[in-house]
Amino acid sequence: MKLITKYFSLLLEGTDYPNAICFYTDGARLVCNGSPVLDILSQLEQKGVRLIVCSTCLEEMNLKNNLQVGIVGGMADILEAQIKAEKVITL
């Protein structure tokens, strides 16, 4: 968790932000209650970064009611964001 916290903290400190960050599989937990990066993700969202969360992942992990930041999207939304991006980074 330290690595992802550091990554998002450094991203927030910068001036260039990604258009979107996609959360799927276990990454969907990062946008839910109890996540240590909720405050940082909320600030990134306020700066215009789209936080797209996999609806199937939320349902499979029973987290749908715990979502705190971001928008729920399907895998098609995540693929669209990745295809349109100039660069995709996977963490």
JOVENVEN-V573572 format. One record per residue. N is the residue number from 1. SS is DSSP state (@ for helix, = for strand, . for the rest). PSI is psi in whole degrees, 0 to 359 (* if undefined). Layout:
N;SS;PSI
N;SS;PSI
This chain:
1;.;334
2;@;320
3;@;312
4;@;325
5;@;316
6;@;317
7;@;308
8;@;326
9;@;314
10;@;322
11;@;316
12;@;325
13;@;338
14;.;188
15;.;344
16;.;126
17;.;150
18;.;158
19;.;324
20;=;153
21;=;128
22;=;135
23;=;117
24;.;170
25;@;224
26;@;341
27;@;337
28;@;336
29;@;336
30;@;340
31;@;12
32;=;168
33;.;137
34;.;354
35;.;135
36;.;352
37;.;13
38;@;314
39;@;317
40;@;315
41;@;322
42;@;318
43;@;320
44;@;319
45;@;320
46;@;335
47;.;4
48;.;3
49;.;125
50;=;125
51;=;108
52;=;124
53;=;131
54;=;119
55;@;320
56;@;319
57;@;316
58;@;317
59;@;314
60;@;329
61;.;9
62;.;45
63;.;2
64;@;322
65;@;357
66;@;0
67;=;131
68;.;328
69;.;160
70;.;178
71;=;145
72;=;129
73;=;168
74;.;177
75;@;330
76;@;322
77;@;320
78;@;316
79;@;318
80;@;315
81;@;319
82;@;320
83;@;321
84;@;342
85;.;143
86;.;328
87;.;139
88;.;129
89;.;132
90;.;129
91;.;*
